[in-house]
């Protein structure tokens, strides 16, 4: 009788679904989780924005040295958004994770970038510096 009861318990245990390990949480990148220093850049027209903890530096072919911009950084979805003012006009830089090509080289960047300045929206890529 004991062996029959033991057999029933083993059979019931076998019917219980095995516990599945919890799926690893997908990483969510926020401004604080992004590299502290980055470069966003685009072509046609050429532009570059250096991202640092103390603000941004915008440059283009007419301003190679660049212009320092005080900026506010906030999380935006899986990435970050920086806002400031350039020559009296609002400037917004959005950086999101995702493979990106600048269209002019074989370089694949780990982030996509969108720059809004002077009523213009420009696409580009970004990387850690």
LINQUI-V270159 format. One record per backbone hydrogen bond with DSSP energy under -0.5 kcal/mol. NH is the residue of the N-H (numbers start at 1). CO is the residue of the C=O. If there is no record, write none. Layout:
((NH:CO) (NH:CO))
This chain:
((5:1) (6:2) (7:3) (8:4) (9:5) (10:6) (11:7) (12:8) (13:9) (14:10) (15:11) (16:12) (29:27) (30:28) (33:30) (34:30) (34:31) (38:51) (39:127) (40:49) (41:125) (42:47) (47:42) (48:59) (49:40) (50:57) (51:38) (52:50) (52:55) (55:52) (56:69) (57:50) (58:67) (59:48) (60:63) (63:60) (67:58) (69:56) (72:83) (74:81) (76:79) (79:76) (80:95) (81:74) (82:93) (83:72) (84:91) (85:70) (86:89) (89:86) (91:84) (92:116) (93:82) (94:114) (95:80) (96:112) (98:110) (100:109) (102:107) (109:100) (109:107) (111:126) (112:96) (113:124) (114:94) (115:122) (116:92) (117:115) (117:120) (118:90) (120:117) (122:115) (122:120) (124:113) (125:41) (126:111) (127:39) (129:37))
